[in-house]
Amino acid sequence: MDKRRILVVDDDEIIIRLTKGILSDKYDIVTADSGQRAIDIYADVKPDMILSDLIMPGMTGFEMMENLRAKYNIIIPVMFMTALSSDETEEQSLTIGAVDYIRKPFKADVLLRRVDNIMANLNQIRGLRAAAENDPMTGLLNKTTSMREIDQAVRNGQGILMMIDLDSFKLVNDIYGHEKGDQILIRFAEILKSIMRSSDIIGRVGGDEFIAFCQNTKEERMLRERTEFLNRKLFNFAKECLAEDMNIPLGCSIGAAICPDEGNDFNTLFKKADEALYEAKHNGKHGYVIYKHGEDEVNENKPDNNSEIRMILGEREGQRGAFVLPMEQLKTVYRFLIRVEKNYPSDIHFIVFTLESRNGHVSEYRDKYMEVMASCLRGSDIVAKYGDDKVIAILLKASAEDYHVPLERVMMKWNEMHESLEVEINYTVENLMT
């Protein structure tokens, strides 16, 4: 079994030799003669704990600890050793997060016992470090840590930086609730991890935004295959998690920048990958764009024939039920239908359902009711929620004599649910041109 590693920091060569002699039988000891030197070698050494003098020329132990945290965003056990006898100094050490404090000169058995105690609690300390570095929902690296690690990787390496954004994810939260939305995010993170190598860096940088750096590759084929895989797996899981007839066009778009072709620092690559992501989102979604300097800024995987364009514009196959839209998109469709009705009169009915809850939680029932409506109405019908207590439906090709048929179907299905006992529903109907 490999020994755990301790970084000993002290400007006194005698103390370095003494400490190393006490601990080296049991632990792997690495030394540094200053706080700055400890910071410089930390990433390569990766110690399990630091044993440091408190007062050193150029940088105190306190300053070293603060600089390490700022540079690496870490929580690592630090024990200070000092000849000072001030209780105030000891209190300050523990206040800023040191796990222990020992005064010089120290006895060998006392130092060894205290180090052993720290190592015995290392799993708990590492748990704190993981909490500081990882996104608590998905387990991926958080924004700060992923940015730091990618920046280190691109300095002298090569690869593809990928900005990944879920398409139409807001609709999941709006229609199915945030609990279901969280399940989608967690599963997407798992899918993302499953196609990445152990050397790749993966993080979550915001709500439905992720980042990945695939090291030692520049192949567009890899990017294309991973984009297709992510979209397929995510959509399949969404149908399992939400509903088989779920009709949200859920997927992901990816913007990419190649290192070192487009830069070898995180900020430069991030900006270019983000520009590429913007193009991907506005180029039909569910695809990828690679930033290419001097080639219209980006290299887009644009379709070049009618069938491919229609595939991107269209819904996924097998969608059933009404077309569910957020209010902003419904406004555009509504305005278009008004134009259609003026030129090609047809039977289009506009219906507003108002819910009144007996227990006050009306928005919860509104979401449930909209799910029922979406499943019962036709694929040519449109539904959207409006405020906390209203649902809007637009029924196409529904005459004044037969528009009530789908509404009766909705109410029959709704009355089978126990939520219906808590809610009173009223609705008003208008022909779109009245």
C-alpha positions, 0 to 999 in steps of 0.5 A, a space after each residue: 500500500 502506498 504511503 500517504 504524502 506529507 509536504 513539510 514546509 520550513 526555512 530551517 534545515 535542521 527542523 526539516 531534517 528532524 521532522 523528516 526523520 520522525 515521519 519518513 518511516 510511516 509517511 512519504 515526505 516532500 519538503 519545501 523551504 518557503 511558502 512560495 516553493 510549497 505553492 509552486 510544487 503543490 500541483 505536482 506533489 499532491 500531498 495528503 496534508 501539509 506540516 508547515 512552519 508558521 513564521 517564515 521569510 517572505 510568506 507566513 504559513 497563514 499567507 501560504 494557506 490562503 494563497 493555496 486556497 485561492 489558487 487551487 480552491 482546495 480544502 487540505 489539512 494543515 498543521 502549523 508548527 512554531 516556536 511562538 507561545 502566544 495563545 492568540 496565534 494558536 487561536 488564529 491558526 484554528 480560526 482560519 482552518 488549520 486542523 492542528 497546531 504544535 509548538 517547537 521544540 516538539 517530541 517525536 512521539 507527540 508529533 507522530 501521534 498528532 499526524 496519525 490523528 489527522 490521517 485517521 480523519 482524512 476521509 472526512 477532510 477529503 469529503 469537505 474538499 469534495 464538497 468544495 470542488 464538486 457540484 452537489 447535484 451531479 457530482 461533476 466538478 463545479 464551475 470554479 474547479 473545472 475552470 481551474 483544472 482546464 486552464 492548467 490542462 490547456 497551458 501545455 496540452 492539446 484537446 477540444 474544449 466543449 461548451 454543452 447546453 441542454 435544448 428546451 430544458 426550461 420546458 421540462 421544469 415548466 411542465 413537469 416540475 423542478 424535481 423531474 428537471 433535476 432528474 434529467 440533469 443528474 442523468 445527463 451528467 451520468 451519460 456525459 461521464 460515460 462517454 468521457 475518458 478518465 483523463 478528460 475534465 468534466 464540469 457543470 458551470 450553471 443550471 443546464 450548462 456543462 463543460 468538458 475538455 477532451 485531452 489529446 484529440 482534435 478529431 471532429 468525428 469524435 465530437 460528432 459521434 458524442 453529440 449524436 450519442 448524448 442527444 439520443 440517450 438524453 431523449 430516450 431517458 426523458 421519455 422514460 422519466 417524464 412520459 412516453 408521449 412527451 413532446 418536448 424537443 429535449 436535447 443538447 447543443 455543443 460549441 467547441 474550440 480546439 487547443 492550441 489552435 484557438 488558444 492555450 488559456 481557458 478564458 480565450 478558449 471559453 469565449 470562442 467555444 461560447 460563440 460556437 455554442 451560440 451558433 449551434 443554438 441558433 442553427 437548429 439545436 441538437 448539433 455542434 459547431 467548431 470555432 474556426 478563426 478566419 472561416 466565418 468565425 465558426 465551422 458549422 455542421 449545417 445541413 445542405 439539403 431539404 430533408 436534413 433541414 426539415 429533420 432539424 426543424 421538425 419534432 422528434 418522431 413519435 410525438 403524441 398529444 397537443 403541442 406544448 409551448 411556453 407563453 413567449 412561443 405561443 404569442 408568435 404562433 397566435 399572431 401567425 394563426 391570426 394571419 392565417 385566419 384572415 386569409 384562409 378562414 377556418 375553425 380555430 377556437 381559443 380557450 382559457 381555463 381558470 383553476 380555483 384551488 380549495 387549498 391555495 396551491 393552484 399552480 401545482 394543480 395547473 401543471 397537472 391539468 396541463 399534462 392531462 390536456 396535452 395527453 388528451 388533445 390532438 397533435 394539431 392543438 396547442 396548450 400553454 400555461 398562463 400565470 399561476 391559475 390559467 391554461 390556454 388551449 388553441 384548437 384547430 379545425 374544431 367547429 362550433 358544434 364539435 369543439 366540446 368533444 375534446 374538452 369533454 375528453 379532457 374533463 373525463 380524464 381529469 375527473 379520474 384523478 384525485 387532484 380534481 377534488 381540490 380544484 374547480 375549473 371554469 373555461 371560456 371559448 372564443 372563435 379566433 376571429 371574434 
